[in-house]
């Protein structure tokens, strides 16, 4: 099973240097410490994942769907 927090951190790392953890926290309307908590999560609430997907412009649900299909083989 994939680690959603690692996926989110990896996607943020692919963004321009100006998109820091502080920037990401501001977009989520939370503190930086909450972002680091998200990075440590293996699973995440779908509402929060939807917000993160919109902020980062990446469909994490598609990634998870592909992961489920790969595990089923």
PDB file of N, H, CA, C and O in Angstrom:
ATOM      1  N   UNK A   1       0.848  -1.195   0.000  1.00  0.00           N
ATOM      2  CA  UNK A   1       0.000   0.000   0.000  1.00  0.00           C
ATOM      3  C   UNK A   1       0.885   1.248   0.000  1.00  0.00           C
ATOM      4  O   UNK A   1       1.908   1.303   0.682  1.00  0.00           O
ATOM      5  N   UNK A   2       0.471   2.235  -0.771  1.00  0.00           N
ATOM      6  H   UNK A   2      -0.361   2.190  -1.325  1.00  0.00           H
ATOM      7  CA  UNK A   2       1.280   3.442  -0.869  1.00  0.00           C
ATOM      8  C   UNK A   2       1.068   4.343   0.356  1.00  0.00           C
ATOM      9  O   UNK A   2       0.048   4.259   1.040  1.00  0.00           O
ATOM     10  N   UNK A   3       2.032   5.181   0.604  1.00  0.00           N
ATOM     11  H   UNK A   3       2.861   5.249   0.048  1.00  0.00           H
ATOM     12  CA  UNK A   3       2.031   6.116   1.723  1.00  0.00           C
ATOM     13  C   UNK A   3       1.620   7.486   1.181  1.00  0.00           C
ATOM     14  O   UNK A   3       2.409   8.143   0.502  1.00  0.00           O
ATOM     15  N   UNK A   4       0.402   7.917   1.472  1.00  0.00           N
ATOM     16  H   UNK A   4      -0.239   7.383   2.023  1.00  0.00           H
ATOM     17  CA  UNK A   4      -0.144   9.141   0.898  1.00  0.00           C
ATOM     18  C   UNK A   4       0.698  10.366   1.271  1.00  0.00           C
ATOM     19  O   UNK A   4       0.912  11.246   0.438  1.00  0.00           O
ATOM     20  N   UNK A   5       1.163  10.424   2.490  1.00  0.00           N
ATOM     21  H   UNK A   5       0.989   9.709   3.167  1.00  0.00           H
ATOM     22  CA  UNK A   5       1.974  11.561   2.915  1.00  0.00           C
ATOM     23  C   UNK A   5       3.249  11.689   2.098  1.00  0.00           C
ATOM     24  O   UNK A   5       3.655  12.795   1.741  1.00  0.00           O
ATOM     25  N   UNK A   6       3.878  10.563   1.803  1.00  0.00           N
ATOM     26  H   UNK A   6       3.549   9.665   2.093  1.00  0.00           H
ATOM     27  CA  UNK A   6       5.081  10.583   0.958  1.00  0.00           C
ATOM     28  C   UNK A   6       4.755  11.055  -0.447  1.00  0.00           C
ATOM     29  O   UNK A   6       5.533  11.784  -1.062  1.00  0.00           O
ATOM     30  N   UNK A   7       3.598  10.635  -0.955  1.00  0.00           N
ATOM     31  H   UNK A   7       2.965  10.043  -0.455  1.00  0.00           H
ATOM     32  CA  UNK A   7       3.177  11.069  -2.293  1.00  0.00           C
ATOM     33  C   UNK A   7       2.971  12.582  -2.338  1.00  0.00           C
ATOM     34  O   UNK A   7       3.364  13.236  -3.304  1.00  0.00           O
ATOM     35  N   UNK A   8       2.358  13.131  -1.301  1.00  0.00           N
ATOM     36  H   UNK A   8       2.038  12.599  -0.517  1.00  0.00           H
ATOM     37  CA  UNK A   8       2.099  14.571  -1.238  1.00  0.00           C
ATOM     38  C   UNK A   8       3.414  15.330  -1.152  1.00  0.00           C
ATOM     39  O   UNK A   8       3.606  16.319  -1.859  1.00  0.00           O
ATOM     40  N   UNK A   9       4.318  14.876  -0.295  1.00  0.00           N
ATOM     41  H   UNK A   9       4.162  14.072   0.279  1.00  0.00           H
ATOM     42  CA  UNK A   9       5.618  15.544  -0.168  1.00  0.00           C
ATOM     43  C   UNK A   9       6.384  15.493  -1.473  1.00  0.00           C
ATOM     44  O   UNK A   9       6.985  16.490  -1.873  1.00  0.00           O
ATOM     45  N   UNK A  10       6.377  14.353  -2.146  1.00  0.00           N
ATOM     46  H   UNK A  10       5.889  13.543  -1.821  1.00  0.00           H
ATOM     47  CA  UNK A  10       7.081  14.219  -3.420  1.00  0.00           C
ATOM     48  C   UNK A  10       6.516  15.175  -4.463  1.00  0.00           C
ATOM     49  O   UNK A  10       7.268  15.771  -5.233  1.00  0.00           O
ATOM     50  N   UNK A  11       5.198  15.321  -4.489  1.00  0.00           N
ATOM     51  H   UNK A  11       4.587  14.836  -3.863  1.00  0.00           H
ATOM     52  CA  UNK A  11       4.586  16.244  -5.455  1.00  0.00           C
ATOM     53  C   UNK A  11       4.935  17.691  -5.119  1.00  0.00           C
ATOM     54  O   UNK A  11       5.230  18.478  -6.019  1.00  0.00           O
ATOM     55  N   UNK A  12       4.907  18.051  -3.843  1.00  0.00           N
ATOM     56  H   UNK A  12       4.668  17.412  -3.112  1.00  0.00           H
ATOM     57  CA  UNK A  12       5.295  19.410  -3.449  1.00  0.00           C
ATOM     58  C   UNK A  12       6.751  19.670  -3.826  1.00  0.00           C
ATOM     59  O   UNK A  12       7.089  20.768  -4.269  1.00  0.00           O
ATOM     60  N   UNK A  13       7.605  18.679  -3.657  1.00  0.00           N
ATOM     61  H   UNK A  13       7.331  17.787  -3.297  1.00  0.00           H
ATOM     62  CA  UNK A  13       9.027  18.828  -4.007  1.00  0.00           C
ATOM     63  C   UNK A  13       9.228  19.061  -5.501  1.00  0.00           C
ATOM     64  O   UNK A  13      10.226  19.661  -5.901  1.00  0.00           O
ATOM     65  N   UNK A  14       8.296  18.597  -6.332  1.00  0.00           N
ATOM     66  H   UNK A  14       7.485  18.110  -6.007  1.00  0.00           H
ATOM     67  CA  UNK A  14       8.396  18.806  -7.784  1.00  0.00           C
ATOM     68  C   UNK A  14       7.968  20.215  -8.202  1.00  0.00           C
ATOM     69  O   UNK A  14       8.208  20.626  -9.337  1.00  0.00           O
ATOM     70  N   UNK A  15       7.344  20.943  -7.299  1.00  0.00           N
ATOM     71  H   UNK A  15       7.148  20.609  -6.377  1.00  0.00           H
ATOM     72  CA  UNK A  15       6.877  22.299  -7.596  1.00  0.00           C
ATOM     73  C   UNK A  15       8.039  23.288  -7.554  1.00  0.00           C
ATOM     74  O   UNK A  15       9.120  22.966  -7.061  1.00  0.00           O
ATOM     75  N   UNK A  16       7.807  24.498  -8.076  1.00  0.00           N
ATOM     76  H   UNK A  16       6.929  24.760  -8.477  1.00  0.00           H
ATOM     77  CA  UNK A  16       8.861  25.528  -8.033  1.00  0.00           C
ATOM     78  C   UNK A  16       9.330  25.792  -6.607  1.00  0.00           C
ATOM     79  O   UNK A  16       8.597  25.563  -5.645  1.00  0.00           O
ATOM     80  N   UNK A  17      10.557  26.275  -6.488  1.00  0.00           N
ATOM     81  H   UNK A  17      11.152  26.461  -7.269  1.00  0.00           H
ATOM     82  CA  UNK A  17      11.172  26.541  -5.169  1.00  0.00           C
ATOM     83  C   UNK A  17      10.321  27.474  -4.305  1.00  0.00           C
ATOM     84  O   UNK A  17      10.370  27.396  -3.078  1.00  0.00           O
ATOM     85  N   UNK A  18       9.548  28.349  -4.933  1.00  0.00           N
ATOM     86  H   UNK A  18       9.509  28.412  -5.930  1.00  0.00           H
ATOM     87  CA  UNK A  18       8.702  29.276  -4.171  1.00  0.00           C
ATOM     88  C   UNK A  18       7.572  28.551  -3.440  1.00  0.00           C
ATOM     89  O   UNK A  18       6.986  29.093  -2.503  1.00  0.00           O
ATOM     90  N   UNK A  19       7.270  27.333  -3.867  1.00  0.00           N
ATOM     91  H   UNK A  19       7.746  26.893  -4.628  1.00  0.00           H
ATOM     92  CA  UNK A  19       6.218  26.548  -3.215  1.00  0.00           C
ATOM     93  C   UNK A  19       6.832  25.737  -2.074  1.00  0.00           C
ATOM     94  O   UNK A  19       7.075  24.536  -2.189  1.00  0.00           O
ATOM     95  N   UNK A  20       7.066  26.428  -0.994  1.00  0.00           N
ATOM     96  H   UNK A  20       6.868  27.404  -0.900  1.00  0.00           H
ATOM     97  CA  UNK A  20       7.680  25.842   0.192  1.00  0.00           C
ATOM     98  C   UNK A  20       6.614  25.231   1.092  1.00  0.00           C
ATOM     99  O   UNK A  20       5.417  25.326   0.818  1.00  0.00           O
ATOM    100  N   UNK A  21       7.067  24.611   2.160  1.00  0.00           N
ATOM    101  H   UNK A  21       8.039  24.534   2.382  1.00  0.00           H
ATOM    102  CA  UNK A  21       6.125  24.086   3.160  1.00  0.00           C
ATOM    103  C   UNK A  21       5.303  25.233   3.737  1.00  0.00           C
ATOM    104  O   UNK A  21       4.111  25.070   3.998  1.00  0.00           O
ATOM    105  N   UNK A  22       5.921  26.377   3.936  1.00  0.00           N
ATOM    106  H   UNK A  22       6.889  26.509   3.724  1.00  0.00           H
ATOM    107  CA  UNK A  22       5.203  27.551   4.453  1.00  0.00           C
ATOM    108  C   UNK A  22       4.116  27.990   3.472  1.00  0.00           C
ATOM    109  O   UNK A  22       2.995  28.295   3.881  1.00  0.00           O
ATOM    110  N   UNK A  23       4.445  28.020   2.187  1.00  0.00           N
ATOM    111  H   UNK A  23       5.355  27.772   1.855  1.00  0.00           H
ATOM    112  CA  UNK A  23       3.466  28.357   1.151  1.00  0.00           C
ATOM    113  C   UNK A  23       2.313  27.360   1.174  1.00  0.00           C
ATOM    114  O   UNK A  23       1.145  27.748   1.144  1.00  0.00           O
ATOM    115  N   UNK A  24       2.650  26.073   1.227  1.00  0.00           N
ATOM    116  H   UNK A  24       3.599  25.758   1.251  1.00  0.00           H
ATOM    117  CA  UNK A  24       1.647  25.012   1.229  1.00  0.00           C
ATOM    118  C   UNK A  24       0.734  25.129   2.447  1.00  0.00           C
ATOM    119  O   UNK A  24      -0.481  24.969   2.332  1.00  0.00           O
ATOM    120  N   UNK A  25       1.314  25.405   3.606  1.00  0.00           N
ATOM    121  H   UNK A  25       2.302  25.535   3.700  1.00  0.00           H
ATOM    122  CA  UNK A  25       0.530  25.582   4.831  1.00  0.00           C
ATOM    123  C   UNK A  25      -0.433  26.757   4.684  1.00  0.00           C
ATOM    124  O   UNK A  25      -1.583  26.672   5.113  1.00  0.00           O
ATOM    125  N   UNK A  26       0.028  27.848   4.084  1.00  0.00           N
ATOM    126  H   UNK A  26       0.963  27.917   3.735  1.00  0.00           H
ATOM    127  CA  UNK A  26      -0.840  29.013   3.881  1.00  0.00           C
ATOM    128  C   UNK A  26      -1.999  28.655   2.948  1.00  0.00           C
ATOM    129  O   UNK A  26      -3.129  29.088   3.174  1.00  0.00           O
ATOM    130  N   UNK A  27      -1.730  27.872   1.907  1.00  0.00           N
ATOM    131  H   UNK A  27      -0.812  27.521   1.724  1.00  0.00           H
ATOM    132  CA  UNK A  27      -2.782  27.458   0.981  1.00  0.00           C
ATOM    133  C   UNK A  27      -3.824  26.579   1.678  1.00  0.00           C
ATOM    134  O   UNK A  27      -5.012  26.647   1.365  1.00  0.00           O
ATOM    135  N   UNK A  28      -3.369  25.759   2.617  1.00  0.00           N
ATOM    136  H   UNK A  28      -2.403  25.704   2.871  1.00  0.00           H
ATOM    137  CA  UNK A  28      -4.264  24.875   3.371  1.00  0.00           C
ATOM    138  C   UNK A  28      -4.908  25.576   4.567  1.00  0.00           C
ATOM    139  O   UNK A  28      -5.791  25.020   5.219  1.00  0.00           O
ATOM    140  N   UNK A  29      -4.459  26.803   4.848  1.00  0.00           N
ATOM    141  H   UNK A  29      -3.742  27.255   4.318  1.00  0.00           H
ATOM    142  CA  UNK A  29      -4.938  27.569   6.006  1.00  0.00           C
ATOM    143  C   UNK A  29      -4.628  26.825   7.306  1.00  0.00           C
ATOM    144  O   UNK A  29      -5.491  26.654   8.167  1.00  0.00           O
ATOM    145  N   UNK A  30      -3.370  26.388   7.422  1.00  0.00           N
ATOM    146  H   UNK A  30      -2.669  26.527   6.722  1.00  0.00           H
ATOM    147  CA  UNK A  30      -2.942  25.704   8.635  1.00  0.00           C
ATOM    148  C   UNK A  30      -1.493  26.083   8.941  1.00  0.00           C
ATOM    149  O   UNK A  30      -0.879  26.865   8.214  1.00  0.00           O
ATOM    150  N   UNK A  31      -0.971  25.535   9.992  1.00  0.00           N
ATOM    151  H   UNK A  31      -1.470  24.900  10.582  1.00  0.00           H
ATOM    152  CA  UNK A  31       0.393  25.797  10.422  1.00  0.00           C
ATOM    153  C   UNK A  31       1.361  24.808   9.736  1.00  0.00           C
ATOM    154  O   UNK A  31       0.965  23.717   9.326  1.00  0.00           O
ATOM    155  N   UNK A  32       2.618  25.212   9.624  1.00  0.00           N
ATOM    156  H   UNK A  32       2.939  26.099   9.957  1.00  0.00           H
ATOM    157  CA  UNK A  32       3.636  24.344   9.020  1.00  0.00           C
ATOM    158  C   UNK A  32       3.711  22.986   9.709  1.00  0.00           C
ATOM    159  O   UNK A  32       3.927  21.967   9.054  1.00  0.00           O
ATOM    160  N   UNK A  33       3.535  22.969  11.022  1.00  0.00           N
ATOM    161  H   UNK A  33       3.359  23.797  11.554  1.00  0.00           H
ATOM    162  CA  UNK A  33       3.620  21.698  11.740  1.00  0.00           C
ATOM    163  C   UNK A  33       2.540  20.722  11.282  1.00  0.00           C
ATOM    164  O   UNK A  33       2.753  19.510  11.274  1.00  0.00           O
ATOM    165  N   UNK A  34       1.374  21.258  10.897  1.00  0.00           N
ATOM    166  H   UNK A  34       1.201  22.243  10.903  1.00  0.00           H
ATOM    167  CA  UNK A  34       0.309  20.397  10.371  1.00  0.00           C
ATOM    168  C   UNK A  34       0.716  19.783   9.030  1.00  0.00           C
ATOM    169  O   UNK A  34       0.373  18.635   8.745  1.00  0.00           O
ATOM    170  N   UNK A  35       1.438  20.534   8.216  1.00  0.00           N
ATOM    171  H   UNK A  35       1.716  21.467   8.448  1.00  0.00           H
ATOM    172  CA  UNK A  35       1.902  20.015   6.923  1.00  0.00           C
ATOM    173  C   UNK A  35       2.870  18.858   7.156  1.00  0.00           C
ATOM    174  O   UNK A  35       2.782  17.827   6.488  1.00  0.00           O
ATOM    175  N   UNK A  36       3.791  19.027   8.100  1.00  0.00           N
ATOM    176  H   UNK A  36       3.863  19.864   8.642  1.00  0.00           H
ATOM    177  CA  UNK A  36       4.726  17.937   8.392  1.00  0.00           C
ATOM    178  C   UNK A  36       3.981  16.708   8.926  1.00  0.00           C
ATOM    179  O   UNK A  36       4.392  15.575   8.680  1.00  0.00           O
ATOM    180  N   UNK A  37       2.894  16.935   9.650  1.00  0.00           N
ATOM    181  H   UNK A  37       2.560  17.856   9.850  1.00  0.00           H
ATOM    182  CA  UNK A  37       2.052  15.824  10.112  1.00  0.00           C
ATOM    183  C   UNK A  37       1.405  15.108   8.923  1.00  0.00           C
ATOM    184  O   UNK A  37       1.326  13.879   8.903  1.00  0.00           O
ATOM    185  N   UNK A  38       0.946  15.873   7.940  1.00  0.00           N
ATOM    186  H   UNK A  38       1.010  16.871   7.956  1.00  0.00           H
ATOM    187  CA  UNK A  38       0.354  15.286   6.732  1.00  0.00           C
ATOM    188  C   UNK A  38       1.381  14.417   6.022  1.00  0.00           C
ATOM    189  O   UNK A  38       1.052  13.325   5.559  1.00  0.00           O
ATOM    190  N   UNK A  39       2.623  14.889   5.931  1.00  0.00           N
ATOM    191  H   UNK A  39       2.891  15.776   6.307  1.00  0.00           H
ATOM    192  CA  UNK A  39       3.681  14.119   5.266  1.00  0.00           C
ATOM    193  C   UNK A  39       3.923  12.772   5.949  1.00  0.00           C
ATOM    194  O   UNK A  39       4.356  11.823   5.296  1.00  0.00           O
ATOM    195  N   UNK A  40       3.653  12.677   7.241  1.00  0.00           N
ATOM    196  H   UNK A  40       3.302  13.448   7.771  1.00  0.00           H
ATOM    197  CA  UNK A  40       3.879  11.426   7.990  1.00  0.00           C
ATOM    198  C   UNK A  40       2.699  10.456   7.903  1.00  0.00           C
ATOM    199  O   UNK A  40       2.818   9.305   8.322  1.00  0.00           O
ATOM    200  N   UNK A  41       1.577  10.902   7.372  1.00  0.00           N
ATOM    201  H   UNK A  41       1.480  11.837   7.031  1.00  0.00           H
ATOM    202  CA  UNK A  41       0.372  10.071   7.340  1.00  0.00           C
ATOM    203  C   UNK A  41       0.416   9.027   6.225  1.00  0.00           C
ATOM    204  O   UNK A  41       0.773   9.323   5.085  1.00  0.00           O
ATOM    205  N   UNK A  42       0.051   7.823   6.579  1.00  0.00           N
ATOM    206  H   UNK A  42      -0.239   7.582   7.506  1.00  0.00           H
ATOM    207  CA  UNK A  42      -0.062   6.771   5.572  1.00  0.00           C
ATOM    208  C   UNK A  42      -1.402   6.877   4.848  1.00  0.00           C
ATOM    209  O   UNK A  42      -1.512   6.537   3.670  1.00  0.00           O
ATOM    210  N   UNK A  43      -2.415   7.352   5.566  1.00  0.00           N
ATOM    211  H   UNK A  43      -2.326   7.628   6.523  1.00  0.00           H
ATOM    212  CA  UNK A  43      -3.732   7.556   4.967  1.00  0.00           C
ATOM    213  C   UNK A  43      -4.218   8.962   5.330  1.00  0.00           C
ATOM    214  O   UNK A  43      -3.674   9.617   6.219  1.00  0.00           O
ATOM    215  N   UNK A  44      -5.257   9.404   4.618  1.00  0.00           N
ATOM    216  H   UNK A  44      -5.699   8.871   3.896  1.00  0.00           H
ATOM    217  CA  UNK A  44      -5.706  10.782   4.802  1.00  0.00           C
ATOM    218  C   UNK A  44      -7.198  10.884   4.481  1.00  0.00           C
ATOM    219  O   UNK A  44      -7.715  10.120   3.666  1.00  0.00           O
ATOM    220  N   UNK A  45      -7.870  11.808   5.108  1.00  0.00           N
ATOM    221  H   UNK A  45      -7.450  12.429   5.770  1.00  0.00           H
ATOM    222  CA  UNK A  45      -9.279  12.085   4.870  1.00  0.00           C
ATOM    223  C   UNK A  45      -9.475  12.541   3.419  1.00  0.00           C
ATOM    224  O   UNK A  45      -8.673  13.316   2.897  1.00  0.00           O
ATOM    225  N   UNK A  46     -10.532  12.063   2.775  1.00  0.00           N
ATOM    226  H   UNK A  46     -11.183  11.434   3.199  1.00  0.00           H
ATOM    227  CA  UNK A  46     -10.740  12.387   1.366  1.00  0.00           C
ATOM    228  C   UNK A  46     -10.999  13.871   1.118  1.00  0.00           C
ATOM    229  O   UNK A  46     -10.596  14.401   0.083  1.00  0.00           O
ATOM    230  N   UNK A  47     -11.661  14.542   2.048  1.00  0.00           N
ATOM    231  H   UNK A  47     -11.988  14.112   2.889  1.00  0.00           H
ATOM    232  CA  UNK A  47     -11.900  15.984   1.884  1.00  0.00           C
ATOM    233  C   UNK A  47     -10.574  16.744   1.875  1.00  0.00           C
ATOM    234  O   UNK A  47     -10.369  17.632   1.048  1.00  0.00           O
ATOM    235  N   UNK A  48      -9.680  16.395   2.792  1.00  0.00           N
ATOM    236  H   UNK A  48      -9.846  15.674   3.464  1.00  0.00           H
ATOM    237  CA  UNK A  48      -8.367  17.040   2.833  1.00  0.00           C
ATOM    238  C   UNK A  48      -7.563  16.689   1.583  1.00  0.00           C
ATOM    239  O   UNK A  48      -6.884  17.551   1.024  1.00  0.00           O
ATOM    240  N   UNK A  49      -7.631  15.454   1.148  1.00  0.00           N
ATOM    241  H   UNK A  49      -8.183  14.754   1.602  1.00  0.00           H
ATOM    242  CA  UNK A  49      -6.898  15.058  -0.052  1.00  0.00           C
ATOM    243  C   UNK A  49      -7.429  15.793  -1.281  1.00  0.00           C
ATOM    244  O   UNK A  49      -6.659  16.122  -2.183  1.00  0.00           O
ATOM    245  N   UNK A  50      -8.709  16.049  -1.326  1.00  0.00           N
ATOM    246  H   UNK A  50      -9.335  15.782  -0.593  1.00  0.00           H
ATOM    247  CA  UNK A  50      -9.292  16.824  -2.423  1.00  0.00           C
ATOM    248  C   UNK A  50      -8.720  18.234  -2.427  1.00  0.00           C
ATOM    249  O   UNK A  50      -8.325  18.739  -3.477  1.00  0.00           O
ATOM    250  N   UNK A  51      -8.671  18.870  -1.267  1.00  0.00           N
ATOM    251  H   UNK A  51      -8.992  18.460  -0.413  1.00  0.00           H
ATOM    252  CA  UNK A  51      -8.106  20.225  -1.168  1.00  0.00           C
ATOM    253  C   UNK A  51      -6.644  20.240  -1.594  1.00  0.00           C
ATOM    254  O   UNK A  51      -6.213  21.128  -2.329  1.00  0.00           O
ATOM    255  N   UNK A  52      -5.886  19.256  -1.131  1.00  0.00           N
ATOM    256  H   UNK A  52      -6.236  18.534  -0.534  1.00  0.00           H
ATOM    257  CA  UNK A  52      -4.462  19.170  -1.474  1.00  0.00           C
ATOM    258  C   UNK A  52      -4.294  18.953  -2.975  1.00  0.00           C
ATOM    259  O   UNK A  52      -3.417  19.554  -3.596  1.00  0.00           O
ATOM    260  N   UNK A  53      -5.129  18.099  -3.558  1.00  0.00           N
ATOM    261  H   UNK A  53      -5.841  17.611  -3.054  1.00  0.00           H
ATOM    262  CA  UNK A  53      -5.067  17.846  -5.000  1.00  0.00           C
ATOM    263  C   UNK A  53      -5.285  19.127  -5.789  1.00  0.00           C
ATOM    264  O   UNK A  53      -4.588  19.385  -6.770  1.00  0.00           O
ATOM    265  N   UNK A  54      -6.244  19.924  -5.366  1.00  0.00           N
ATOM    266  H   UNK A  54      -6.811  19.715  -4.569  1.00  0.00           H
ATOM    267  CA  UNK A  54      -6.529  21.193  -6.051  1.00  0.00           C
ATOM    268  C   UNK A  54      -5.374  22.170  -5.895  1.00  0.00           C
ATOM    269  O   UNK A  54      -4.982  22.826  -6.861  1.00  0.00           O
ATOM    270  N   UNK A  55      -4.828  22.272  -4.697  1.00  0.00           N
ATOM    271  H   UNK A  55      -5.146  21.739  -3.913  1.00  0.00           H
ATOM    272  CA  UNK A  55      -3.728  23.203  -4.438  1.00  0.00           C
ATOM    273  C   UNK A  55      -2.503  22.843  -5.270  1.00  0.00           C
ATOM    274  O   UNK A  55      -1.875  23.716  -5.870  1.00  0.00           O
ATOM    275  N   UNK A  56      -2.167  21.563  -5.303  1.00  0.00           N
ATOM    276  H   UNK A  56      -2.678  20.855  -4.816  1.00  0.00           H
ATOM    277  CA  UNK A  56      -0.962  21.129  -6.004  1.00  0.00           C
ATOM    278  C   UNK A  56      -1.219  20.804  -7.477  1.00  0.00           C
ATOM    279  O   UNK A  56      -0.281  20.542  -8.229  1.00  0.00           O
ATOM    280  N   UNK A  57      -2.481  20.823  -7.884  1.00  0.00           N
ATOM    281  H   UNK A  57      -3.244  21.036  -7.273  1.00  0.00           H
ATOM    282  CA  UNK A  57      -2.802  20.533  -9.278  1.00  0.00           C
ATOM    283  C   UNK A  57      -2.440  19.116  -9.678  1.00  0.00           C
ATOM    284  O   UNK A  57      -1.965  18.869 -10.786  1.00  0.00           O
ATOM    285  N   UNK A  58      -2.672  18.185  -8.758  1.00  0.00           N
ATOM    286  H   UNK A  58      -3.059  18.385  -7.857  1.00  0.00           H
ATOM    287  CA  UNK A  58      -2.317  16.781  -8.994  1.00  0.00           C
ATOM    288  C   UNK A  58      -3.431  15.888  -8.473  1.00  0.00           C
ATOM    289  O   UNK A  58      -3.929  16.091  -7.366  1.00  0.00           O
ATOM    290  N   UNK A  59      -3.824  14.898  -9.271  1.00  0.00           N
ATOM    291  H   UNK A  59      -3.420  14.734 -10.171  1.00  0.00           H
ATOM    292  CA  UNK A  59      -4.910  13.997  -8.890  1.00  0.00           C
ATOM    293  C   UNK A  59      -4.352  12.803  -8.106  1.00  0.00           C
ATOM    294  O   UNK A  59      -3.974  11.787  -8.689  1.00  0.00           O
ATOM    295  N   UNK A  60      -4.309  12.938  -6.805  1.00  0.00           N
ATOM    296  H   UNK A  60      -4.616  13.764  -6.331  1.00  0.00           H
ATOM    297  CA  UNK A  60      -3.818  11.856  -5.950  1.00  0.00           C
ATOM    298  C   UNK A  60      -4.777  10.666  -5.951  1.00  0.00           C
ATOM    299  O   UNK A  60      -4.361   9.531  -5.720  1.00  0.00           O
ATOM    300  N   UNK A  61      -6.046  10.926  -6.208  1.00  0.00           N
ATOM    301  H   UNK A  61      -6.383  11.848  -6.396  1.00  0.00           H
ATOM    302  CA  UNK A  61      -7.022   9.836  -6.266  1.00  0.00           C
ATOM    303  C   UNK A  61      -6.709   8.902  -7.441  1.00  0.00           C
ATOM    304  O   UNK A  61      -6.870   7.686  -7.333  1.00  0.00           O
ATOM    305  N   UNK A  62      -6.270   9.467  -8.541  1.00  0.00           N
ATOM    306  H   UNK A  62      -6.139  10.454  -8.629  1.00  0.00           H
ATOM    307  CA  UNK A  62      -5.873   8.656  -9.688  1.00  0.00           C
ATOM    308  C   UNK A  62      -4.657   7.804  -9.339  1.00  0.00           C
ATOM    309  O   UNK A  62      -4.593   6.629  -9.700  1.00  0.00           O
ATOM    310  N   UNK A  63      -3.701   8.396  -8.641  1.00  0.00           N
ATOM    311  H   UNK A  63      -3.754   9.351  -8.348  1.00  0.00           H
ATOM    312  CA  UNK A  63      -2.526   7.644  -8.187  1.00  0.00           C
ATOM    313  C   UNK A  63      -2.935   6.466  -7.308  1.00  0.00           C
ATOM    314  O   UNK A  63      -2.438   5.353  -7.475  1.00  0.00           O
ATOM    315  N   UNK A  64      -3.841   6.721  -6.376  1.00  0.00           N
ATOM    316  H   UNK A  64      -4.245   7.626  -6.240  1.00  0.00           H
ATOM    317  CA  UNK A  64      -4.296   5.668  -5.468  1.00  0.00           C
ATOM    318  C   UNK A  64      -5.056   4.581  -6.224  1.00  0.00           C
ATOM    319  O   UNK A  64      -4.924   3.396  -5.921  1.00  0.00           O
ATOM    320  N   UNK A  65      -5.847   4.992  -7.205  1.00  0.00           N
ATOM    321  H   UNK A  65      -5.954   5.955  -7.451  1.00  0.00           H
ATOM    322  CA  UNK A  65      -6.590   4.036  -8.012  1.00  0.00           C
ATOM    323  C   UNK A  65      -5.638   3.128  -8.787  1.00  0.00           C
ATOM    324  O   UNK A  65      -5.848   1.917  -8.856  1.00  0.00           O
ATOM    325  N   UNK A  66      -4.595   3.713  -9.368  1.00  0.00           N
ATOM    326  H   UNK A  66      -4.425   4.697  -9.312  1.00  0.00           H
ATOM    327  CA  UNK A  66      -3.602   2.914 -10.095  1.00  0.00           C
ATOM    328  C   UNK A  66      -2.879   1.964  -9.148  1.00  0.00           C
ATOM    329  O   UNK A  66      -2.593   0.820  -9.499  1.00  0.00           O
ATOM    330  N   UNK A  67      -2.589   2.447  -7.955  1.00  0.00           N
ATOM    331  H   UNK A  67      -2.821   3.376  -7.670  1.00  0.00           H
ATOM    332  CA  UNK A  67      -1.920   1.619  -6.959  1.00  0.00           C
ATOM    333  C   UNK A  67      -2.796   0.402  -6.597  1.00  0.00           C
ATOM    334  O   UNK A  67      -2.290  -0.713  -6.466  1.00  0.00           O
ATOM    335  N   UNK A  68      -4.096   0.622  -6.440  1.00  0.00           N
ATOM    336  H   UNK A  68      -4.507   1.527  -6.547  1.00  0.00           H
ATOM    337  CA  UNK A  68      -5.010  -0.478  -6.106  1.00  0.00           C
ATOM    338  C   UNK A  68      -5.056  -1.499  -7.242  1.00  0.00           C
ATOM    339  O   UNK A  68      -5.076  -2.705  -6.995  1.00  0.00           O
ATOM    340  N   UNK A  69      -5.073  -1.020  -8.476  1.00  0.00           N
ATOM    341  H   UNK A  69      -5.057  -0.041  -8.677  1.00  0.00           H
ATOM    342  CA  UNK A  69      -5.100  -1.931  -9.622  1.00  0.00           C
ATOM    343  C   UNK A  69      -3.819  -2.756  -9.680  1.00  0.00           C
ATOM    344  O   UNK A  69      -3.854  -3.956  -9.954  1.00  0.00           O
ATOM    345  N   UNK A  70      -2.685  -2.099  -9.419  1.00  0.00           N
ATOM    346  H   UNK A  70      -2.657  -1.125  -9.197  1.00  0.00           H
ATOM    347  CA  UNK A  70      -1.394  -2.811  -9.444  1.00  0.00           C
ATOM    348  C   UNK A  70      -1.316  -3.868  -8.344  1.00  0.00           C
ATOM    349  O   UNK A  70      -0.751  -4.941  -8.554  1.00  0.00           O
ATOM    350  N   UNK A  71      -1.879  -3.569  -7.176  1.00  0.00           N
ATOM    351  H   UNK A  71      -2.339  -2.697  -7.006  1.00  0.00           H
ATOM    352  CA  UNK A  71      -1.861  -4.536  -6.070  1.00  0.00           C
ATOM    353  C   UNK A  71      -2.760  -5.729  -6.358  1.00  0.00           C
ATOM    354  O   UNK A  71      -2.531  -6.821  -5.837  1.00  0.00           O
ATOM    355  N   UNK A  72      -3.776  -5.528  -7.182  1.00  0.00           N
ATOM    356  H   UNK A  72      -3.962  -4.641  -7.605  1.00  0.00           H
ATOM    357  CA  UNK A  72      -4.710  -6.597  -7.499  1.00  0.00           C
ATOM    358  C   UNK A  72      -4.188  -7.603  -8.504  1.00  0.00           C
ATOM    359  O   UNK A  72      -4.811  -8.639  -8.739  1.00  0.00           O
ATOM    360  N   UNK A  73      -3.045  -7.299  -9.095  1.00  0.00           N
ATOM    361  H   UNK A  73      -2.539  -6.458  -8.904  1.00  0.00           H
ATOM    362  CA  UNK A  73      -2.482  -8.196 -10.123  1.00  0.00           C
ATOM    363  C   UNK A  73      -1.674  -9.294  -9.526  1.00  0.00           C
ATOM    364  O   UNK A  73      -1.136 -10.130 -10.252  1.00  0.00           O
TER     365      UNK A  73
END
